[in-house]
């Protein structure tokens, strides 16, 4: 069996890229003084042990994809005979660090043709790889119920937090057991208690593409008291690629600012239109003759084009004036 495949270099490159991305995540968090990230999930204690891994390995072997396993580099020697491979995994697995176990599980799921399965297996273990030690805190929904008031009261300008809720909380007990309370409901509750002090996100597997995140948020906002600036929706598939997860963190951080800019901008555009319309309405016969007819004749253009050009100039000037007078950029930068 030929073992000299060019995998190590690719792995090193991937590790370098991931290290850079993790550094970028820290820089993003530091920019907004985010000191803690809380993840609320009903399955944070879900088992990811060797028995789960062995089941996937058996599936790969049965499918005839053993060669792809053998190309993996690491502590586990997949070139071992099948009869002793599982004993070898038994001996090695418990000595592996949690992050390494997750890497093996992720690679095995990919070879098995189910790369998204790692997300449902243990989201919390995957999330650990994106943050510095102690920076992310994992709580069950029931633990969040007990501790959220204390957590909120400790939030300040220099120690802000992000709270990420899993949408599906069916494994939680107590008030969650009837499955009527989901992550979106916890976001709504937190909005009432914390207001703008906390940045919130919803992590869900019900969407399988990044482009579905905003439509999903609109759907959630349409059935409750939440608005777009309250939270951002993240597809769980972002966890597969570090660069896409980093992009998700960035969107959580800028979401509230972007929505505020959008609302303010729309308001200024409406006011500018109203002012521009009023000024055009105030044009009398003398103005029309001097400004529209004579200018059009001089420039050799169609009169309606001159009207459009003047209307655009009036509107643009009014919009600029309002942006300056309302302190537009400093307020929303």
C-alpha positions in Angstrom: 0.0 0.0 0.0 1.4 3.4 -1.0 1.5 5.7 2.0 3.4 8.6 0.4 0.5 10.9 -0.4 0.9 14.6 -0.2 -1.5 15.0 2.7 0.9 16.5 5.5 1.5 19.7 3.6 -2.2 20.3 3.0 -2.9 19.6 6.6 -0.2 22.1 7.7 -1.6 24.7 5.4 -5.1 24.1 6.8 -3.8 24.4 10.3 -2.1 27.7 9.5 -5.3 29.1 7.9 -7.3 28.0 10.9 -4.8 29.6 13.3 -5.1 32.9 11.3 -8.9 32.7 11.4 -9.0 32.1 15.1 -6.7 35.1 15.6 -9.1 37.1 13.5 -12.0 36.0 15.7 -10.2 37.2 18.8 -9.5 40.6 17.1 -13.2 40.9 16.3 -14.3 40.1 19.8 -11.7 42.5 21.3 -13.0 45.4 19.1 -16.3 45.3 20.8 -15.0 44.3 24.2 -16.6 40.8 24.1 -15.2 38.9 27.0 -17.5 35.9 27.1 -19.5 33.9 24.7 -22.4 31.8 26.1 -23.8 28.8 24.1 -27.1 27.5 25.2 -27.8 24.0 24.0 -29.8 21.0 25.1 -27.2 18.5 24.0 -23.9 20.0 25.3 -23.2 16.8 27.2 -23.9 14.5 24.3 -21.4 11.7 24.0 -18.7 11.8 21.4 -16.7 8.8 22.5 -14.9 6.1 20.7 -18.0 3.8 20.2 -19.5 6.5 18.0 -16.2 6.8 16.1 -15.9 3.0 15.6 -19.4 2.9 14.1 -18.4 5.4 11.5 -15.1 3.6 10.8 -17.1 0.4 10.3 -19.4 2.1 7.8 -16.4 3.4 5.9 -14.8 0.0 5.7 -18.1 -1.6 4.6 -18.4 1.0 1.8 -14.9 0.1 0.6 -13.3 3.5 1.4 -10.6 2.2 3.7 -7.9 3.7 1.5 -9.1 7.2 2.3 -8.9 6.4 6.0 -5.3 5.2 5.5 -4.3 8.5 4.0 -5.1 10.3 7.3 -2.1 11.2 9.4 -2.1 11.1 13.2 -2.0 8.9 16.3 -4.4 6.3 14.9 -2.8 3.9 12.4 -5.5 3.0 9.9 -3.1 0.8 8.1 -3.6 -1.8 10.8 -5.4 -5.0 9.9 -9.1 -4.7 10.3 -9.1 -7.5 12.9 -6.9 -5.4 15.2 -7.9 -1.8 14.1 -10.7 -1.5 16.6 -8.5 -2.7 19.5 -6.0 -0.2 18.4 -8.7 2.6 18.5 -9.7 1.4 22.0 -6.1 1.9 23.2 -5.5 5.3 21.6 -8.8 7.1 21.8 -9.0 8.0 25.5 -5.5 9.5 25.4 -6.4 11.9 22.6 -7.2 15.5 23.4 -10.9 16.5 22.9 -10.0 18.7 19.9 -8.2 15.8 18.3 -11.1 13.5 18.8 -13.4 16.0 17.1 -10.9 16.3 14.2 -10.9 12.5 13.7 -14.7 12.5 13.9 -15.0 15.3 11.4 -12.6 13.6 9.0 -14.4 10.2 9.4 -17.8 11.8 8.7 -16.4 13.5 5.6 -15.1 10.2 4.2 -18.4 8.5 5.2 -20.2 11.1 3.0 -21.9 12.9 5.9 -19.8 16.0 6.7 -22.8 17.7 8.4 -23.2 14.9 10.9 -20.4 16.3 13.1 -22.7 19.3 13.8 -25.4 17.2 15.4 -23.0 14.9 17.2 -21.6 17.6 19.5 -21.8 21.2 18.5 -20.2 22.3 21.8 -17.1 20.4 21.2 -16.7 22.0 17.7 -17.3 25.4 19.1 -14.5 25.0 21.7 -12.0 24.9 18.8 -12.9 28.5 17.8 -12.3 30.3 21.1 -9.6 30.7 23.7 -9.7 28.6 26.8 -12.5 29.7 29.2 -13.8 32.3 26.8 -16.9 30.2 25.8 -19.3 28.9 28.4 -21.7 26.1 27.7 -25.0 25.9 29.5 -28.1 23.8 29.1 -31.4 25.7 28.8 -32.2 24.8 32.4 -28.8 26.1 33.6 -29.5 29.3 31.6 -32.8 29.7 33.4 -31.0 29.5 36.7 -28.0 31.7 35.9 -29.0 34.2 33.2 -30.0 37.0 35.6 -26.6 36.9 37.3 -24.9 36.8 33.9 -26.8 39.8 32.6 -26.2 41.9 35.7 -22.4 41.5 35.3 -22.4 42.9 31.7 -20.9 46.3 31.2 -19.3 48.4 28.5 -15.9 46.8 28.9 -17.2 43.2 29.4 -19.9 42.6 26.9 -21.1 39.2 25.9 -22.6 37.2 23.0 -25.3 34.6 23.7 -25.8 31.9 21.1 -29.0 29.8 21.4 -29.6 26.5 19.8 -33.0 26.6 18.2 -34.0 23.0 19.0 -34.1 22.4 22.7 -36.1 19.2 22.8 -33.7 17.3 25.1 -34.1 19.9 27.9 -36.3 19.2 30.9 -38.8 21.3 32.9 -40.6 24.0 30.9 -38.8 22.8 27.7 -40.0 19.2 27.8 -43.2 19.9 25.8 -41.0 21.3 23.0 -43.0 24.5 22.7 -40.1 26.7 23.8 -37.3 27.1 21.3 -34.1 29.2 21.1 -36.1 32.0 19.5 -38.3 32.3 22.6 -35.2 32.5 24.9 -33.9 35.3 22.7 -37.3 37.1 23.0 -37.1 36.7 26.8 -33.5 38.0 26.9 -34.4 41.0 24.8 -36.9 42.1 27.5 -34.4 41.7 30.3 -31.1 42.9 28.7 -32.1 45.2 25.8 -29.1 46.2 23.9 -26.6 45.1 26.5 -26.2 41.6 25.0 -25.5 40.5 21.4 -27.7 37.4 20.5 -27.6 34.8 17.8 -29.6 31.7 16.9 -27.8 28.6 15.7 -30.0 26.2 13.7 -29.7 23.1 11.5 -33.0 23.7 9.9 -31.3 25.8 7.2 -28.5 24.2 5.2 -27.1 27.2 3.4 -25.8 30.7 4.5 -28.2 32.3 2.0 -31.1 31.0 4.0 -30.1 32.8 7.2 -31.8 36.1 6.6 -35.1 34.5 5.2 -35.2 32.3 8.3 -34.7 35.4 10.5 -37.5 37.2 8.7 -39.7 34.1 9.3 -39.0 34.2 13.0 -39.6 37.9 13.3 -42.9 37.5 11.5 -44.3 35.3 14.2 -43.2 37.1 17.4 -41.9 40.3 18.9 -38.4 40.1 17.6 -36.9 42.4 14.9 -33.9 42.1 12.7 -31.6 44.1 15.0 -32.3 41.8 17.9 -30.4 38.8 16.7 -28.6 37.1 13.8 -29.4 33.6 12.5 -26.4 31.2 11.9 -26.6 28.0 9.9 -24.9 25.1 11.7 -23.1 24.3 8.5 -20.8 27.4 9.3 -19.2 25.2 11.9 -17.7 23.0 9.2 -15.5 25.8 7.9 -13.6 28.1 10.3 -13.6 31.0 7.9 -17.4 30.8 7.6 -17.8 30.6 11.3 -15.5 33.7 11.7 -17.7 35.5 9.2 -20.7 34.5 11.3 -19.2 36.0 14.4 -18.5 39.2 12.4 -22.1 39.4 11.3 -23.3 38.9 14.9 -21.1 41.9 15.9 -22.2 44.2 13.2 -25.8 43.2 12.8 -27.3 45.7 15.3 -25.2 48.6 13.8 -26.1 47.7 10.2 -29.8 47.5 11.1 -29.6 50.9 12.9 -27.8 52.4 9.9 -30.5 51.0 7.6 -33.4 52.4 9.6 -31.8 55.8 10.0 -30.8 55.9 6.3 -34.3 55.0 5.2 -35.7 57.7 7.4 -33.3 60.3 6.0 -34.2 59.3 2.4 -37.9 59.7 3.1 -37.4 63.1 4.6 -35.1 64.2 1.8 -37.7 63.1 -0.8 -40.4 65.1 1.1 -38.2 68.2 1.0 -37.2 67.7 -2.6 -40.9 67.2 -3.6 -41.8 70.4 -1.7 -39.1 72.4 -3.5 -40.2 71.1 -6.9 -43.8 71.9 -6.0 -42.7 75.5 -5.2 -41.4 76.0 -8.8 -43.5 78.7 -10.4 -43.9 79.7 -14.1 -40.8 81.9 -14.0 -38.7 79.2 -12.4 -39.9 76.6 -14.9 -39.2 78.8 -17.8 -35.7 79.9 -16.7 -34.6 76.7 -15.1 -36.2 74.0 -17.2 -37.1 75.3 -20.7 -34.1 77.7 -21.2 -31.6 75.3 -19.6 -32.9 72.4 -21.8 -32.7 74.5 -24.9 -29.1 75.7 -24.1 -27.9 72.2 -23.3 -29.8 70.6 -26.1 -31.5 68.0 -24.0 -35.1 66.8 -23.5 -37.0 68.9 -20.9 -38.0 65.9 -18.8 -34.3 64.9 -18.5 -33.6 68.4 -17.1 -36.5 68.0 -14.6 -35.0 64.6 -13.5 -31.5 66.0 -13.2 -32.7 68.9 -11.1 -34.8 66.7 -8.9 -31.8 64.4 -8.3 -29.6 67.3 -7.4 -32.2 68.7 -5.0 -32.7 65.3 -3.4 -28.9 64.6 -3.1 -28.2 67.9 -1.5 -31.0 67.5 1.0 -29.8 64.0 1.9 -26.3 65.2 2.4 -27.5 68.1 4.6 -29.5 65.7 6.8 -26.6 63.3 7.1 -24.4 66.1 8.3 -26.9 67.8 10.6 -28.0 64.5 12.3 -24.4 63.4 13.0 -25.0 60.4 10.7 -21.5 58.9 10.5 -20.3 59.3 14.1 -23.6 58.0 15.5 -23.6 54.8 13.5 -20.0 54.0 12.7 
